[in-house]
Amino acid sequence: MSDDQRIAQAIDTIYREADLLDRRQWQDWLALYAPDCTYWAPSWIDEDRMSADPMREISLIYYAGREGLEDRVQRITSGRSLASDPLPRTIHAISNARGTISGEDVTIASNWAVDSYDLRNDRVTRLFGRYEHVIRRGVIAAKRIEVMNARLPSIIDIYSI
């Protein structure tokens, strides 16, 4: 497979991930992640710097391994997450996707925006930022989510970023 084909396939993976989140196809979404994946949304330390180490600094979300994502999905689908009941309706939009290859890793950097409709409060919120996905052997080995909003709604979750 050519490098261009590998990059195109990796970009398709991130588009599929967004669609699965919007359609709430949780098990298919989880299947996109490697067992030893990292899923990280660092927080802003100040106006210009984000946290650099999820083990020593605050993060919006951090999971080391798919098990953490599986636990989150289980809480969402079981109704045990009061903050996620009812779930908002979401639309993920991804743009400006560009890829690089290093060995078996395909890294895709992209921009994103997620519109969420909160049924409980009858309001729409928009979060936006940058993604960095590392795709290895057809699955997501790492996802880093930079949230650019200065103010966040009360809920940040796997489906809203």
N, C-alpha and C positions, 0 to 999 in steps of 0.2 A: 504494500500500500504506500502511495506517495505521501510526502509530508502534507501537501494540500488536502489530500483525502483524509488524513488523520485529523487535521485541524477542523475540517468540515464535519467530520463525525463527532468530534468533541463539542463543537458548537451545537450540533443537533442534540447532544445529551443535555446541555444546559437549558435549551428551549423545552425539551421534554420534561425536565425537572420542574420548570415553572408551570407548565400545563398540568402536570400531575398534582401539584400543590393547589392550583386553582380549582381542579375537579375533585379534590379531596380523595384521591386514589392513593391512600397512605402506604399500603404495602408495596405497590409498584414504585412509589417514590423512595421508600427505604431500600428497595432492591438496587437502586442506582448507586448506593454508597458501599464502599469497601468496608469490611468488618473493622479494620484499623484506621478508619478515616478520622479526620479532624474537621470540626464544624465550628467556626469562630467568628464572632462579631465583636471586635475590640471596641472599647469606649474611648471617647476623647479625653485626653489628659488636660489639654489646654486648647487654645484656638488653632494651633498648628500641629499638634502631636497626638497620635493615637497610642493606646497601650501597645506594648511590644511583646509582652510575655504574659500569656493567660494564667500562668501559675503564680505570678507575683503581683499582677496588676488587675484592676477591675475590668471585666468584660461585660458586654450586654448579654451575650450567650457564649458558652463554650462547652463543647462535648468532645471528649477524646474517645472516639470509638462509636460505632453504629449503635451499640447498646444504649447509649444515652438518648440517641434519636428515637430508638424503638420505645424506650420508656416514655418519652414525651408524647409520641403518637398514641401510646396506650392510654395515657391520661386524657388526651384530647378526645379520643373515640369512646372512652368509658363514661364520660360526663363528670369525671372527678376534677376537671379543671374548670372551676367556676368562672375564671377570667375568659375562658374560651366557649362559654355556653350562653347564648348561641354563637356558633362560629361566624365570623364576618365573611361576607362574600369578597373575594379578592380577584384582582387581575394583575399579573406580573408582566411587565413590559421590559424586554432586554434589548439594548442597542449597542452599537459600536463594538461588537465582539471581535477580538483579534487574538491570534494564537501564536505561541512559540513552542518549539519542541526541544527537549533535552533528554536524550536517551529514550526511555519508554514513557516519560511524562509529557503530556500535552497540557500546557498552561493556557487557559483562556481568561483574558481580562475583558471585562465588559462593564457597561453602565446599566443601571436598573431603576425602575420605579414601580411601586406597588400601590395601587388604589384599593382601599378596603372600605366596604360599607358595613357599618356597625348597626345591626338591626335593633339592638336594645336602645340605642340613643339616636337612631335615625340620622347618622352623619357619615360623611365620607372623609377619610384621612389619606394623605399621600406620604409615603416614605420613599426616599431615593438615595442612591449612592453608587458604589462600585463593588463588583464581584471579582474575585480571583478563584477560579476553579482549577484544580489539578486533576486531570483525567489520566488514569493509569489502567491499562488492560481493559478499557471499556467501562470502568466504574469511577465514581468520584472518590479520589483519595484524600482530597482536602478542599474545603470551601472557606474562603475568607470574605466576610461581608462588611464593607465600610458603610455605615449609615451617615449620611451627610446632614440630615436634619439637625437644626440647632435645638429644637424642642421636640420631644417625643410624646406621642399619645401614651396613655397609661399602660397600654399593652404592646409589648414587642414579643413576637413568638416566631416559630419556624415558618409559619404560613404568612406572616406579615412582612417578611424581609426577603 
